[in-house]
Amino acid sequence: MADFFLRILVLSFSIYFVGKITKLFIVEDFLTAIITALVLALVNAVIRPILILVTFPLTIITLGIFLFFVNGLCLIIVSALVPKFKVQGCLNSAIAALLISLTNLLLEWITGF
């Protein structure tokens, strides 16, 4: 359970960092980033597998590149659920999802998760 909370904390930092460095989305404060990370984890666990299943033929045709847009759509869903987190546009959300994933991967590698 402690591992889950540490991963959420690392994801929160990734969201906050990418939000402050880029203008792809707006995250008002670190508490909003923590709430966003929790909701994103829930969306990734429940809704993302359904989206991947529905868009599987398109993902095969694009050789997996469409998964970036599935991740971006998950961020748009989170943006609709968290009041102080706003993403504008599908392309911005796909790029933001990629940057959040890369930052999260780097931070997890540094911290040893």
HUSUL-V869809 format. One record per backbone hydrogen bond with DSSP energy under -1.0 kcal/mol. CO is the residue of the C=O (numbers start at 1). NH is the residue of the N-H. E is the energy in kcal/mol with one decimal. If there is no record, write none. Layout:
CO:NH:E, CO:NH:E
This chain:
1:5:-1.8, 2:6:-2.1, 3:7:-2.2, 4:8:-2.3, 5:9:-2.1, 6:10:-2.3, 7:11:-2.6, 8:12:-2.5, 9:13:-2.2, 10:14:-2.2, 11:15:-2.6, 12:16:-2.7, 13:17:-2.9, 14:18:-2.6, 15:19:-2.2, 16:20:-1.9, 17:21:-2.3, 18:22:-2.4, 26:86:-2.2, 29:33:-1.6, 30:34:-2.1, 31:35:-2.3, 32:36:-2.8, 33:37:-2.3, 34:38:-2.2, 35:39:-2.5, 36:40:-2.9, 37:41:-2.3, 38:42:-1.8, 39:43:-2.8, 40:44:-2.8, 41:45:-1.4, 42:46:-2.0, 43:47:-1.2, 43:48:-2.3, 47:51:-2.3, 48:52:-2.6, 49:53:-2.0, 50:54:-2.5, 51:55:-2.4, 55:59:-2.3, 56:60:-2.3, 57:61:-2.3, 58:62:-2.1, 59:64:-3.1, 60:63:-1.2, 62:65:-1.4, 64:67:-1.3, 65:68:-1.7, 66:70:-1.5, 67:71:-2.4, 68:72:-2.0, 69:73:-2.3, 70:74:-1.9, 71:75:-1.7, 72:76:-2.0, 73:77:-2.2, 74:78:-2.2, 75:79:-2.4, 76:80:-1.5, 77:81:-1.1, 78:82:-2.4, 82:85:-1.3, 84:28:-1.3, 86:26:-2.8, 89:93:-1.7, 90:94:-2.2, 91:95:-2.4, 92:96:-2.6, 93:97:-2.5, 94:98:-1.9, 95:99:-2.5, 96:100:-2.8, 97:101:-2.3, 98:102:-2.5, 99:103:-2.6, 100:104:-2.7, 101:105:-2.5, 102:106:-2.4, 103:107:-2.5, 104:108:-2.6, 105:109:-2.0, 106:110:-2.3, 107:111:-2.6, 108:112:-1.2, 108:113:-2.0
